[in-house]
């Protein structure tokens, strides 16, 4: 699943899109998400875009922030 559908309304330069794509791939690899069309993968994509929309451009930092947020959400639901 590319991030393109989730970029609507955002004004991202090519470097930002590249960083988001790398972060997205990193999160998917960390979570072992193989099915790129499932709901969890869509949530990850939206979270990556939101972190980038807030101004973060480092793909490793974006990845880490998304994973941290998912971990915190998981702890709250447990």
N, C-alpha and C positions, 0 to 999 in steps of 0.2 A: 504494500500500500504506500503510494507516495504521499507526501505531505501536502501536495498542491491543493486538494480540496479544502484543506483547513487554513489556507493562507488568505482566504477572501476577507477583505476588510483590513488587511494588514499591508503595510508598505515596507516590504523587506527587500534589501539589496541582495545581490547574488551571494555575497559572503555570508550574510545572515541565513539565507536559505541553505547554503552548504553546511553551516554550523548546526542548524536545526536537523538537517538530514543525518548528519553524523551522530548527533545526540540521540535521535530517534532509533537509529540502528543500534547504538550502544545500549539503550534501555531494552530494546527487544531482545538483544543477545543476552543481557544480564538476567532477564526474566524468562528466557528460553521461549519466547513467543514466535512460533513458527507460522501460525495461521494469521496472515496479515489482513484478513477480512473480518476478524471477530471483534466483539465489542470492547474487549480489553485493549486491543491494539489501537482502536479508535480513541479510547480514553487517553492512552499514552501520547498519541499524536496531538490531541487537543492540549494536553499539559505541556508538551514541548513548545508548542506555538505560544501558549500563555507566558511561559518563562521568557521566551525570546521577545515577546511583546513588551515585557517589563524592562527590556534593555540588555539582557544577558546575551553575550555573543560567543562565549567560550563553550565549545561543544561538550567538553568534559564536565564543566560546571553545570550546564543545562541538564546533562544526563544525571549527575549526582543530585541535583535539586528535585528532579522528577522522581527518582528512586526514593529519595528521602520523603517526599510528600506521599508517595504510594505506601511506604512503610508506615508512616504516621497514620494514614487512613486505615490501614489494616489493623494497627494496634487499637484504634478507636472502635472498630467494629468487632473486635474479639471479646 
